[in-house]
Amino acid sequence: MSEDREPPIPDAIDPGRRLDLTADCGSCFGLCCVVLPFAASADFAIDKDAGRPCPHLRTDSRCGIHTDLRERGFTGCTVFDCFGAGQKVSQVTFDGRDWRQAPGTVRQMTEVFPVMRQLHELLWYLTEALNLPPARPVHDELRRALERTERLTRGSARELSELDVAAHRGEVNTLLLRTSELVRAGTGGRKKNRRGADLIGARLRKADLRGANLRGAYLIGADLTGADLRLADLIGADLRGADLSGADLTGSIFLTQAQLNAAKGDLNTRLPSALGRPAHW
């Protein structure tokens, strides 16, 4: 092996598969349907408190209206993605103990699941960053951050509930920002910086947004039909109801399945290989 070749990424965090970061509902106790609260709105048909099971959750931890969620007013459920946190909490943190069999665990799971979800989301971003050749200058730091984050996910329920996850996110975000700068530098020219911008309902049809910084931008209901979003940084961008029909998102940075699920698109929308075309498009 040559000295300048990067060491292989361990199988558990192989960026080509990301198996540990994909929801496996069959290995979860329906935690998103139990521990998370929601309010009657355009996304949910009813109110539900944290820690109370959704009335549509079956005894086998499956959703009783899964195939009709959008028609029944539960669009929010079709958008949510736990990044594999559900099975980690169910099978690792609580060692396979179902909250039904151990009712006393519900409160702990309610505290732990949101923390685990944030950690798994960071693992998704870090794994993607390690799969981006232009980010090679920070690959070593990214690996260390990924390994540290993975270790945190294997902590006890108490350790997870007491974790300052905001501080950890801040440390990781510094690396993700550097990654973004390195990758987007490849587009050349002046990059559009719309970080955190209010672009709700904006008319961006066929806009050239290559290499743009759209971190945390509010793109709710925006018309991005035919837009060029190659190498755009979309981390945290709100794409609810945004029209991505015919848009080119290949090579976009830190885009997640949840963001796509919240948007609209068509068969002509070009997506990164790691993500799937939502069924409702």
C-alpha atoms as an extended CHARMM CRD file, in Angstrom:
* protein
*
       281  EXT
         1         1  MET       CA              0.0000000000        0.0000000000        0.0000000000  PROA      1               0.0000000000
         2         2  SER       CA              1.3920000000        3.4270000000       -0.9300000000  PROA      2               0.0000000000
         3         3  GLU       CA              1.9480000000        5.8440000000        1.9390000000  PROA      3               0.0000000000
         4         4  ASP       CA             -0.3430000000        8.5130000000        0.5000000000  PROA      4               0.0000000000
         5         5  ARG       CA             -3.3520000000        6.2140000000        0.0360000000  PROA      5               0.0000000000
         6         6  GLU       CA             -6.2110000000        6.8630000000        2.4420000000  PROA      6               0.0000000000
         7         7  PRO       CA             -6.9700000000        4.0110000000        4.8530000000  PROA      7               0.0000000000
         8         8  PRO       CA            -10.3050000000        2.3130000000        4.1320000000  PROA      8               0.0000000000
         9         9  ILE       CA            -13.3480000000        3.4770000000        6.0280000000  PROA      9               0.0000000000
        10        10  PRO       CA            -14.6540000000        0.7060000000        8.3410000000  PROA      10              0.0000000000
        11        11  ASP       CA            -17.6030000000       -1.2830000000        6.9810000000  PROA      11              0.0000000000
        12        12  ALA       CA            -19.9830000000        0.0560000000        9.6390000000  PROA      12              0.0000000000
        13        13  ILE       CA            -19.5730000000        3.5500000000        8.2200000000  PROA      13              0.0000000000
        14        14  ASP       CA            -18.9890000000        2.7140000000        4.5670000000  PROA      14              0.0000000000
        15        15  PRO       CA            -20.2420000000        5.8090000000        2.6910000000  PROA      15              0.0000000000
        16        16  GLY       CA            -21.2590000000        3.6290000000       -0.2500000000  PROA      16              0.0000000000
        17        17  ARG       CA            -23.8780000000        1.7920000000        1.8130000000  PROA      17              0.0000000000
        18        18  ARG       CA            -24.8110000000        3.8560000000        4.8970000000  PROA      18              0.0000000000
        19        19  LEU       CA            -26.7690000000        0.8540000000        6.1640000000  PROA      19              0.0000000000
        20        20  ASP       CA            -26.5230000000        1.9040000000        9.7950000000  PROA      20              0.0000000000
        21        21  LEU       CA            -27.9450000000        5.3200000000        8.9000000000  PROA      21              0.0000000000
        22        22  THR       CA            -31.0870000000        4.1150000000        7.1590000000  PROA      22              0.0000000000
        23        23  ALA       CA            -34.2730000000        3.5550000000        9.1550000000  PROA      23              0.0000000000
        24        24  ASP       CA            -35.0400000000       -0.1070000000        9.7920000000  PROA      24              0.0000000000
        25        25  CYS       CA            -38.5850000000        0.0550000000       11.1520000000  PROA      25              0.0000000000
        26        26  GLY       CA            -38.6730000000       -3.7110000000       11.6360000000  PROA      26              0.0000000000
        27        27  SER       CA            -35.9450000000       -3.4010000000       14.2980000000  PROA      27              0.0000000000
        28        28  CYS       CA            -37.5250000000       -0.4070000000       16.0290000000  PROA      28              0.0000000000
        29        29  PHE       CA            -40.3060000000       -0.1750000000       18.6170000000  PROA      29              0.0000000000
        30        30  GLY       CA            -42.1700000000        2.4850000000       16.6630000000  PROA      30              0.0000000000
        31        31  LEU       CA            -40.3280000000        5.1670000000       18.6230000000  PROA      31              0.0000000000
        32        32  CYS       CA            -41.1230000000        8.0490000000       16.2670000000  PROA      32              0.0000000000
        33        33  CYS       CA            -44.8120000000        7.1640000000       16.7500000000  PROA      33              0.0000000000
        34        34  VAL       CA            -44.4480000000        7.1670000000       20.5280000000  PROA      34              0.0000000000
        35        35  VAL       CA            -41.8520000000        9.5880000000       21.8410000000  PROA      35              0.0000000000
        36        36  LEU       CA            -42.3080000000       12.5120000000       19.4290000000  PROA      36              0.0000000000
        37        37  PRO       CA            -45.0960000000       15.0680000000       19.9130000000  PROA      37              0.0000000000
        38        38  PHE       CA            -47.0840000000       16.6710000000       17.1120000000  PROA      38              0.0000000000
        39        39  ALA       CA            -49.9100000000       19.1610000000       16.7840000000  PROA      39              0.0000000000
        40        40  ALA       CA            -52.9370000000       19.1890000000       14.5060000000  PROA      40              0.0000000000
        41        41  SER       CA            -51.8370000000       21.1020000000       11.4110000000  PROA      41              0.0000000000
        42        42  ALA       CA            -51.2690000000       20.7360000000        7.6880000000  PROA      42              0.0000000000
        43        43  ASP       CA            -48.7780000000       17.9770000000        8.5720000000  PROA      43              0.0000000000
        44        44  PHE       CA            -50.7360000000       16.0680000000       11.2100000000  PROA      44              0.0000000000
        45        45  ALA       CA            -54.4500000000       15.3560000000       11.5720000000  PROA      45              0.0000000000
        46        46  ILE       CA            -54.4200000000       15.2040000000       15.3890000000  PROA      46              0.0000000000
        47        47  ASP       CA            -52.5900000000       16.3860000000       18.4900000000  PROA      47              0.0000000000
        48        48  LYS       CA            -50.2680000000       13.9380000000       20.2440000000  PROA      48              0.0000000000
        49        49  ASP       CA            -48.1380000000       14.4280000000       23.3490000000  PROA      49              0.0000000000
        50        50  ALA       CA            -44.5640000000       13.2020000000       23.6760000000  PROA      50              0.0000000000
        51        51  GLY       CA            -44.4440000000        9.7220000000       25.1430000000  PROA      51              0.0000000000
        52        52  ARG       CA            -47.9990000000        8.8210000000       24.1250000000  PROA      52              0.0000000000
        53        53  PRO       CA            -48.3770000000        6.2440000000       21.3140000000  PROA      53              0.0000000000
        54        54  CYS       CA            -50.1350000000        7.3780000000       18.1640000000  PROA      54              0.0000000000
        55        55  PRO       CA            -53.5850000000        5.7580000000       17.9800000000  PROA      55              0.0000000000
        56        56  HSD       CA            -52.6490000000        4.3040000000       14.6010000000  PROA      56              0.0000000000
        57        57  LEU       CA            -49.6320000000        2.4130000000       15.9870000000  PROA      57              0.0000000000
        58        58  ARG       CA            -50.3170000000       -1.3270000000       15.9840000000  PROA      58              0.0000000000
        59        59  THR       CA            -49.1460000000       -3.7880000000       18.6350000000  PROA      59              0.0000000000
        60        60  ASP       CA            -46.4460000000       -5.0300000000       16.2430000000  PROA      60              0.0000000000
        61        61  SER       CA            -44.9800000000       -1.4790000000       16.1530000000  PROA      61              0.0000000000
        62        62  ARG       CA            -46.1880000000       -0.9440000000       12.5890000000  PROA      62              0.0000000000
        63        63  CYS       CA            -48.3560000000        1.9100000000       11.3450000000  PROA      63              0.0000000000
        64        64  GLY       CA            -51.9590000000        0.9200000000       10.7320000000  PROA      64              0.0000000000
        65        65  ILE       CA            -52.4460000000        3.5520000000        8.0190000000  PROA      65              0.0000000000
        66        66  HSD       CA            -48.9680000000        3.5280000000        6.4800000000  PROA      66              0.0000000000
        67        67  THR       CA            -50.1860000000        3.2940000000        2.8820000000  PROA      67              0.0000000000
        68        68  ASP       CA            -52.6950000000        6.1300000000        3.3620000000  PROA      68              0.0000000000
        69        69  LEU       CA            -50.7650000000        8.5690000000        5.5420000000  PROA      69              0.0000000000
        70        70  ARG       CA            -50.9410000000       11.5190000000        3.1570000000  PROA      70              0.0000000000
        71        71  GLU       CA            -54.6320000000       10.9590000000        2.4000000000  PROA      71              0.0000000000
        72        72  ARG       CA            -55.3920000000       10.6960000000        6.1260000000  PROA      72              0.0000000000
        73        73  GLY       CA            -53.6420000000       13.9980000000        6.9400000000  PROA      73              0.0000000000
        74        74  PHE       CA            -50.3220000000       12.6700000000        8.2470000000  PROA      74              0.0000000000
        75        75  THR       CA            -47.9280000000       14.0980000000        5.6530000000  PROA      75              0.0000000000
        76        76  GLY       CA            -45.4570000000       14.8560000000        8.4360000000  PROA      76              0.0000000000
        77        77  CYS       CA            -44.9920000000       11.1410000000        9.0450000000  PROA      77              0.0000000000
        78        78  THR       CA            -44.0400000000       10.5440000000        5.4140000000  PROA      78              0.0000000000
        79        79  VAL       CA            -41.3690000000       13.2380000000        5.6120000000  PROA      79              0.0000000000
        80        80  PHE       CA            -39.6900000000       12.2350000000        8.8720000000  PROA      80              0.0000000000
        81        81  ASP       CA            -36.3960000000       10.3240000000        8.7650000000  PROA      81              0.0000000000
        82        82  CYS       CA            -34.6460000000        9.0980000000       11.9070000000  PROA      82              0.0000000000
        83        83  PHE       CA            -31.3760000000        8.2480000000       10.0660000000  PROA      83              0.0000000000
        84        84  GLY       CA            -31.4140000000        4.8390000000       11.7750000000  PROA      84              0.0000000000
        85        85  ALA       CA            -31.6650000000        6.2650000000       15.2920000000  PROA      85              0.0000000000
        86        86  GLY       CA            -34.8120000000        4.2570000000       16.0080000000  PROA      86              0.0000000000
        87        87  GLN       CA            -33.2050000000        0.8450000000       15.7490000000  PROA      87              0.0000000000
        88        88  LYS       CA            -30.0750000000        2.0510000000       17.5810000000  PROA      88              0.0000000000
        89        89  VAL       CA            -32.1250000000        3.1770000000       20.5890000000  PROA      89              0.0000000000
        90        90  SER       CA            -34.3180000000        0.0590000000       20.4650000000  PROA      90              0.0000000000
        91        91  GLN       CA            -31.6520000000       -2.5890000000       19.9740000000  PROA      91              0.0000000000
        92        92  VAL       CA            -28.4880000000       -1.0320000000       21.4180000000  PROA      92              0.0000000000
        93        93  THR       CA            -29.3370000000        1.5870000000       24.0330000000  PROA      93              0.0000000000
        94        94  PHE       CA            -32.2050000000       -0.4530000000       25.4900000000  PROA      94              0.0000000000
        95        95  ASP       CA            -30.8850000000       -3.8610000000       24.4590000000  PROA      95              0.0000000000
        96        96  GLY       CA            -34.0960000000       -4.9190000000       22.7160000000  PROA      96              0.0000000000
        97        97  ARG       CA            -36.4090000000       -4.0980000000       25.6560000000  PROA      97              0.0000000000
        98        98  ASP       CA            -39.7270000000       -2.9760000000       24.2050000000  PROA      98              0.0000000000
        99        99  TRP       CA            -41.4110000000       -0.0460000000       25.9530000000  PROA      99              0.0000000000
       100       100  ARG       CA            -44.5800000000       -2.1360000000       26.1020000000  PROA      100             0.0000000000
       101       101  GLN       CA            -42.8000000000       -4.8030000000       28.1160000000  PROA      101             0.0000000000
       102       102  ALA       CA            -40.9950000000       -2.2280000000       30.2400000000  PROA      102             0.0000000000
       103       103  PRO       CA            -43.3360000000        0.7890000000       30.5230000000  PROA      103             0.0000000000
       104       104  GLY       CA            -40.8530000000        2.5690000000       32.7550000000  PROA      104             0.0000000000
       105       105  THR       CA            -38.5190000000        3.0450000000       29.7910000000  PROA      105             0.0000000000
       106       106  VAL       CA            -40.8750000000        5.3680000000       27.8790000000  PROA      106             0.0000000000
       107       107  ARG       CA            -39.6680000000        8.5020000000       29.6710000000  PROA      107             0.0000000000
       108       108  GLN       CA            -36.0310000000        7.6070000000       29.0500000000  PROA      108             0.0000000000
       109       109  MET       CA            -36.6840000000        6.7840000000       25.4070000000  PROA      109             0.0000000000
       110       110  THR       CA            -38.4590000000       10.1190000000       25.0310000000  PROA      110             0.0000000000
       111       111  GLU       CA            -35.2860000000       11.8490000000       26.2300000000  PROA      111             0.0000000000
       112       112  VAL       CA            -32.8040000000        9.6810000000       24.3450000000  PROA      112             0.0000000000
       113       113  PHE       CA            -34.4000000000        9.3030000000       20.9100000000  PROA      113             0.0000000000
       114       114  PRO       CA            -34.1650000000       13.0010000000       19.8510000000  PROA      114             0.0000000000
       115       115  VAL       CA            -30.5050000000       13.0620000000       20.9260000000  PROA      115             0.0000000000
       116       116  MET       CA            -29.7350000000        9.8610000000       19.0530000000  PROA      116             0.0000000000
       117       117  ARG       CA            -31.4590000000       11.1820000000       15.9560000000  PROA      117             0.0000000000
       118       118  GLN       CA            -29.2440000000       14.2770000000       15.9690000000  PROA      118             0.0000000000
       119       119  LEU       CA            -26.1270000000       12.1380000000       16.3770000000  PROA      119             0.0000000000
       120       120  HSD       CA            -27.1590000000        9.8650000000       13.5170000000  PROA      120             0.0000000000
       121       121  GLU       CA            -27.8680000000       12.8830000000       11.3270000000  PROA      121             0.0000000000
       122       122  LEU       CA            -24.3270000000       14.0770000000       12.0300000000  PROA      122             0.0000000000
       123       123  LEU       CA            -23.0370000000       10.6150000000       11.1320000000  PROA      123             0.0000000000
       124       124  TRP       CA            -24.8670000000       10.9170000000        7.8010000000  PROA      124             0.0000000000
       125       125  TYR       CA            -23.2210000000       14.2790000000        7.0470000000  PROA      125             0.0000000000
       126       126  LEU       CA            -19.7800000000       13.1140000000        8.1660000000  PROA      126             0.0000000000
       127       127  THR       CA            -20.0460000000        9.9470000000        6.1010000000  PROA      127             0.0000000000
       128       128  GLU       CA            -21.0050000000       11.9830000000        3.0480000000  PROA      128             0.0000000000
       129       129  ALA       CA            -18.1220000000       14.3860000000        3.6630000000  PROA      129             0.0000000000
       130       130  LEU       CA            -15.6920000000       11.4510000000        3.7390000000  PROA      130             0.0000000000
       131       131  ASN       CA            -16.9840000000       10.3850000000        0.3520000000  PROA      131             0.0000000000
       132       132  LEU       CA            -16.1570000000       13.7560000000       -1.2380000000  PROA      132             0.0000000000
       133       133  PRO       CA            -12.6760000000       13.7660000000       -2.8210000000  PROA      133             0.0000000000
       134       134  PRO       CA            -12.2590000000       17.5770000000       -2.7020000000  PROA      134             0.0000000000
       135       135  ALA       CA            -12.5640000000       17.3640000000        1.0930000000  PROA      135             0.0000000000
       136       136  ARG       CA             -9.4320000000       15.2160000000        1.3310000000  PROA      136             0.0000000000
       137       137  PRO       CA             -7.5110000000       17.9150000000        3.2880000000  PROA      137             0.0000000000
       138       138  VAL       CA             -9.9160000000       17.4570000000        6.2140000000  PROA      138             0.0000000000
       139       139  HSD       CA            -10.5900000000       13.7170000000        5.8760000000  PROA      139             0.0000000000
       140       140  ASP       CA             -8.4900000000       12.8400000000        8.9230000000  PROA      140             0.0000000000
       141       141  GLU       CA            -10.3800000000       15.3120000000       11.0860000000  PROA      141             0.0000000000
       142       142  LEU       CA            -13.6790000000       14.1020000000        9.6540000000  PROA      142             0.0000000000
       143       143  ARG       CA            -12.7910000000       10.5020000000       10.4920000000  PROA      143             0.0000000000
       144       144  ARG       CA            -11.9670000000       11.4180000000       14.0670000000  PROA      144             0.0000000000
       145       145  ALA       CA            -15.2280000000       13.3350000000       14.3770000000  PROA      145             0.0000000000
       146       146  LEU       CA            -17.1550000000       10.4040000000       12.9320000000  PROA      146             0.0000000000
       147       147  GLU       CA            -15.5210000000        7.9200000000       15.3050000000  PROA      147             0.0000000000
       148       148  ARG       CA            -16.1870000000       10.2190000000       18.2720000000  PROA      148             0.0000000000
       149       149  THR       CA            -19.8260000000       10.6340000000       17.2360000000  PROA      149             0.0000000000
       150       150  GLU       CA            -20.2440000000        6.8870000000       16.7810000000  PROA      150             0.0000000000
       151       151  ARG       CA            -18.8540000000        6.3080000000       20.2860000000  PROA      151             0.0000000000
       152       152  LEU       CA            -21.3830000000        8.7660000000       21.6970000000  PROA      152             0.0000000000
       153       153  THR       CA            -24.2550000000        6.8410000000       20.0880000000  PROA      153             0.0000000000
       154       154  ARG       CA            -23.1990000000        3.7670000000       22.0730000000  PROA      154             0.0000000000
       155       155  GLY       CA            -23.4050000000        5.4780000000       25.4270000000  PROA      155             0.0000000000
       156       156  SER       CA            -25.9280000000        4.5360000000       28.0980000000  PROA      156             0.0000000000
       157       157  ALA       CA            -29.4000000000        6.0540000000       28.2170000000  PROA      157             0.0000000000
       158       158  ARG       CA            -28.2630000000        8.3270000000       31.0260000000  PROA      158             0.0000000000
       159       159  GLU       CA            -25.1300000000        9.4300000000       29.1700000000  PROA      159             0.0000000000
       160       160  LEU       CA            -27.1540000000       10.2200000000       26.0590000000  PROA      160             0.0000000000
       161       161  SER       CA            -29.8250000000       12.1690000000       27.9280000000  PROA      161             0.0000000000
       162       162  GLU       CA            -27.1280000000       14.2640000000       29.6320000000  PROA      162             0.0000000000
       163       163  LEU       CA            -25.0910000000       14.8660000000       26.4560000000  PROA      163             0.0000000000
       164       164  ASP       CA            -24.6290000000       18.4640000000       25.3240000000  PROA      164             0.0000000000
       165       165  VAL       CA            -25.5610000000       17.5750000000       21.7720000000  PROA      165             0.0000000000
       166       166  ALA       CA            -25.6940000000       21.2360000000       20.6940000000  PROA      166             0.0000000000
       167       167  ALA       CA            -22.0240000000       21.6910000000       21.5990000000  PROA      167             0.0000000000
       168       168  HSD       CA            -21.0790000000       18.5440000000       19.7120000000  PROA      168             0.0000000000
       169       169  ARG       CA            -23.0580000000       19.6820000000       16.6710000000  PROA      169             0.0000000000
       170       170  GLY       CA            -21.1750000000       22.9640000000       16.7670000000  PROA      170             0.0000000000
       171       171  GLU       CA            -17.8070000000       21.1980000000       16.6800000000  PROA      171             0.0000000000
       172       172  VAL       CA            -18.8600000000       18.9570000000       13.8050000000  PROA      172             0.0000000000
       173       173  ASN       CA            -20.4090000000       21.8410000000       11.8950000000  PROA      173             0.0000000000
       174       174  THR       CA            -17.0480000000       23.5990000000       11.7740000000  PROA      174             0.0000000000
       175       175  LEU       CA            -15.7020000000       20.6350000000        9.8060000000  PROA      175             0.0000000000
       176       176  LEU       CA            -18.7750000000       20.4310000000        7.6080000000  PROA      176             0.0000000000
       177       177  LEU       CA            -18.4180000000       24.1120000000        6.7370000000  PROA      177             0.0000000000
       178       178  ARG       CA            -14.8070000000       23.5520000000        5.7300000000  PROA      178             0.0000000000
       179       179  THR       CA            -15.8970000000       20.5460000000        3.6740000000  PROA      179             0.0000000000
       180       180  SER       CA            -18.5080000000       22.6670000000        1.9310000000  PROA      180             0.0000000000
       181       181  GLU       CA            -15.9840000000       25.3580000000        1.0630000000  PROA      181             0.0000000000
       182       182  LEU       CA            -13.5410000000       22.8440000000       -0.3910000000  PROA      182             0.0000000000
       183       183  VAL       CA            -16.1820000000       21.1150000000       -2.5050000000  PROA      183             0.0000000000
       184       184  ARG       CA            -17.9170000000       24.2420000000       -3.7650000000  PROA      184             0.0000000000
       185       185  ALA       CA            -14.5920000000       25.8160000000       -4.7210000000  PROA      185             0.0000000000
       186       186  GLY       CA            -14.5750000000       23.4430000000       -7.6810000000  PROA      186             0.0000000000
       187       187  THR       CA            -17.4090000000       25.2810000000       -9.4090000000  PROA      187             0.0000000000
       188       188  GLY       CA            -15.2760000000       28.3680000000      -10.0570000000  PROA      188             0.0000000000
       189       189  GLY       CA            -16.5210000000       31.9320000000      -10.1730000000  PROA      189             0.0000000000
       190       190  ARG       CA            -18.3940000000       33.7990000000       -7.4710000000  PROA      190             0.0000000000
       191       191  LYS       CA            -20.6680000000       31.5780000000       -5.3580000000  PROA      191             0.0000000000
       192       192  LYS       CA            -24.1270000000       32.7560000000       -4.3380000000  PROA      192             0.0000000000
       193       193  ASN       CA            -24.3640000000       33.0000000000       -0.5590000000  PROA      193             0.0000000000
       194       194  ARG       CA            -27.9960000000       32.6130000000        0.5040000000  PROA      194             0.0000000000
       195       195  ARG       CA            -27.3230000000       31.0300000000        3.8690000000  PROA      195             0.0000000000
       196       196  GLY       CA            -30.4380000000       31.2910000000        6.0350000000  PROA      196             0.0000000000
       197       197  ALA       CA            -32.1550000000       33.4310000000        3.3770000000  PROA      197             0.0000000000
       198       198  ASP       CA            -35.9270000000       33.8840000000        3.2870000000  PROA      198             0.0000000000
       199       199  LEU       CA            -36.7530000000       32.4290000000       -0.1300000000  PROA      199             0.0000000000
       200       200  ILE       CA            -40.2720000000       31.3120000000        0.7150000000  PROA      200             0.0000000000
       201       201  GLY       CA            -42.2480000000       31.1230000000       -2.5260000000  PROA      201             0.0000000000
       202       202  ALA       CA            -39.2990000000       32.5230000000       -4.4750000000  PROA      202             0.0000000000
       203       203  ARG       CA            -39.3330000000       32.2850000000       -8.2670000000  PROA      203             0.0000000000
       204       204  LEU       CA            -36.0880000000       30.4790000000       -9.0100000000  PROA      204             0.0000000000
       205       205  ARG       CA            -37.1380000000       28.6730000000      -12.1610000000  PROA      205             0.0000000000
       206       206  LYS       CA            -34.0210000000       27.5600000000      -14.1050000000  PROA      206             0.0000000000
       207       207  ALA       CA            -31.8310000000       29.5160000000      -11.7040000000  PROA      207             0.0000000000
       208       208  ASP       CA            -28.0900000000       28.8800000000      -11.7930000000  PROA      208             0.0000000000
       209       209  LEU       CA            -27.3720000000       27.8940000000       -8.1910000000  PROA      209             0.0000000000
       210       210  ARG       CA            -24.2770000000       25.8310000000       -8.8150000000  PROA      210             0.0000000000
       211       211  GLY       CA            -22.0520000000       25.8760000000       -5.7500000000  PROA      211             0.0000000000
       212       212  ALA       CA            -24.4710000000       28.1370000000       -3.8800000000  PROA      212             0.0000000000
       213       213  ASN       CA            -24.5220000000       28.2530000000       -0.0890000000  PROA      213             0.0000000000
       214       214  LEU       CA            -28.1550000000       27.5120000000        0.7720000000  PROA      214             0.0000000000
       215       215  ARG       CA            -27.5370000000       26.3100000000        4.3140000000  PROA      215             0.0000000000
       216       216  GLY       CA            -30.6480000000       26.7750000000        6.4090000000  PROA      216             0.0000000000
       217       217  ALA       CA            -32.3940000000       28.7130000000        3.6240000000  PROA      217             0.0000000000
       218       218  TYR       CA            -36.1960000000       28.8820000000        3.7360000000  PROA      218             0.0000000000
       219       219  LEU       CA            -37.2430000000       27.5330000000        0.3450000000  PROA      219             0.0000000000
       220       220  ILE       CA            -40.7900000000       26.6130000000        1.3500000000  PROA      220             0.0000000000
       221       221  GLY       CA            -42.9790000000       26.5740000000       -1.7480000000  PROA      221             0.0000000000
       222       222  ALA       CA            -40.1780000000       27.9610000000       -3.9250000000  PROA      222             0.0000000000
       223       223  ASP       CA            -40.2850000000       27.3530000000       -7.6690000000  PROA      223             0.0000000000
       224       224  LEU       CA            -36.9980000000       25.5970000000       -8.4350000000  PROA      224             0.0000000000
       225       225  THR       CA            -38.2350000000       24.0220000000      -11.6500000000  PROA      225             0.0000000000
       226       226  GLY       CA            -35.2450000000       23.2510000000      -13.8680000000  PROA      226             0.0000000000
       227       227  ALA       CA            -32.8300000000       24.9080000000      -11.4370000000  PROA      227             0.0000000000
       228       228  ASP       CA            -29.1610000000       23.9130000000      -11.4620000000  PROA      228             0.0000000000
       229       229  LEU       CA            -28.2820000000       22.9410000000       -7.8760000000  PROA      229             0.0000000000
       230       230  ARG       CA            -25.1580000000       20.9610000000       -8.6090000000  PROA      230             0.0000000000
       231       231  LEU       CA            -22.6310000000       21.2380000000       -5.7530000000  PROA      231             0.0000000000
       232       232  ALA       CA            -25.0020000000       23.4990000000       -3.8070000000  PROA      232             0.0000000000
       233       233  ASP       CA            -24.7890000000       23.1560000000       -0.0110000000  PROA      233             0.0000000000
       234       234  LEU       CA            -28.3280000000       22.2910000000        1.1240000000  PROA      234             0.0000000000
       235       235  ILE       CA            -27.6960000000       21.3310000000        4.7290000000  PROA      235             0.0000000000
       236       236  GLY       CA            -30.7370000000       22.3020000000        6.7980000000  PROA      236             0.0000000000
       237       237  ALA       CA            -32.5290000000       23.9920000000        3.8710000000  PROA      237             0.0000000000
       238       238  ASP       CA            -36.3150000000       23.8950000000        4.2690000000  PROA      238             0.0000000000
       239       239  LEU       CA            -37.6620000000       22.4410000000        1.0270000000  PROA      239             0.0000000000
       240       240  ARG       CA            -41.2510000000       21.8410000000        2.1290000000  PROA      240             0.0000000000
       241       241  GLY       CA            -43.4720000000       22.1640000000       -0.9190000000  PROA      241             0.0000000000
       242       242  ALA       CA            -40.6040000000       23.4000000000       -3.0940000000  PROA      242             0.0000000000
       243       243  ASP       CA            -40.9850000000       22.4040000000       -6.7450000000  PROA      243             0.0000000000
       244       244  LEU       CA            -37.8700000000       20.5500000000       -7.8900000000  PROA      244             0.0000000000
       245       245  SER       CA            -39.3500000000       19.3170000000      -11.1640000000  PROA      245             0.0000000000
       246       246  GLY       CA            -36.5570000000       18.9890000000      -13.7010000000  PROA      246             0.0000000000
       247       247  ALA       CA            -33.9980000000       20.3780000000      -11.2560000000  PROA      247             0.0000000000
       248       248  ASP       CA            -30.4540000000       19.0010000000      -11.2180000000  PROA      248             0.0000000000
       249       249  LEU       CA            -29.3610000000       18.0670000000       -7.6890000000  PROA      249             0.0000000000
       250       250  THR       CA            -26.5390000000       15.7310000000       -8.6720000000  PROA      250             0.0000000000
       251       251  GLY       CA            -23.4950000000       16.4500000000       -6.5640000000  PROA      251             0.0000000000
       252       252  SER       CA            -25.4450000000       18.6790000000       -4.1740000000  PROA      252             0.0000000000
       253       253  ILE       CA            -23.9320000000       18.6210000000       -0.6910000000  PROA      253             0.0000000000
       254       254  PHE       CA            -25.5950000000       17.3050000000        2.4720000000  PROA      254             0.0000000000
       255       255  LEU       CA            -29.0310000000       16.8300000000        0.9250000000  PROA      255             0.0000000000
       256       256  THR       CA            -31.1230000000       14.2840000000        2.8670000000  PROA      256             0.0000000000
       257       257  GLN       CA            -34.0080000000       12.0010000000        2.0120000000  PROA      257             0.0000000000
       258       258  ALA       CA            -36.2360000000       13.8740000000        4.4510000000  PROA      258             0.0000000000
       259       259  GLN       CA            -35.7240000000       17.1040000000        2.5000000000  PROA      259             0.0000000000
       260       260  LEU       CA            -36.6650000000       15.3950000000       -0.7460000000  PROA      260             0.0000000000
       261       261  ASN       CA            -39.7080000000       13.7870000000        0.8560000000  PROA      261             0.0000000000
       262       262  ALA       CA            -40.9350000000       17.2400000000        1.8790000000  PROA      262             0.0000000000
       263       263  ALA       CA            -40.5430000000       18.6700000000       -1.6230000000  PROA      263             0.0000000000
       264       264  LYS       CA            -42.2270000000       18.1060000000       -4.9910000000  PROA      264             0.0000000000
       265       265  GLY       CA            -40.5010000000       16.7540000000       -8.0600000000  PROA      265             0.0000000000
       266       266  ASP       CA            -40.8790000000       14.5600000000      -11.1160000000  PROA      266             0.0000000000
       267       267  LEU       CA            -39.1470000000       11.9100000000      -13.1860000000  PROA      267             0.0000000000
       268       268  ASN       CA            -36.8660000000       14.5660000000      -14.6720000000  PROA      268             0.0000000000
       269       269  THR       CA            -35.4780000000       15.6370000000      -11.3010000000  PROA      269             0.0000000000
       270       270  ARG       CA            -31.8660000000       14.4930000000      -11.1220000000  PROA      270             0.0000000000
       271       271  LEU       CA            -30.8510000000       13.2040000000       -7.6960000000  PROA      271             0.0000000000
       272       272  PRO       CA            -27.6500000000       12.1830000000       -5.8860000000  PROA      272             0.0000000000
       273       273  SER       CA            -27.0860000000        8.4270000000       -6.1540000000  PROA      273             0.0000000000
       274       274  ALA       CA            -27.4190000000        7.8850000000       -2.3880000000  PROA      274             0.0000000000
       275       275  LEU       CA            -31.0080000000        9.1730000000       -2.3210000000  PROA      275             0.0000000000
       276       276  GLY       CA            -34.2650000000        7.7880000000       -3.6870000000  PROA      276             0.0000000000
       277       277  ARG       CA            -37.0860000000        9.3870000000       -5.6280000000  PROA      277             0.0000000000
       278       278  PRO       CA            -40.0600000000        9.8930000000       -3.2660000000  PROA      278             0.0000000000
       279       279  ALA       CA            -43.1140000000        7.7780000000       -4.1410000000  PROA      279             0.0000000000
       280       280  HSD       CA            -45.4350000000       10.8050000000       -4.2130000000  PROA      280             0.0000000000
       281       281  TRP       CA            -43.5040000000       12.6150000000       -6.9830000000  PROA      281             0.0000000000
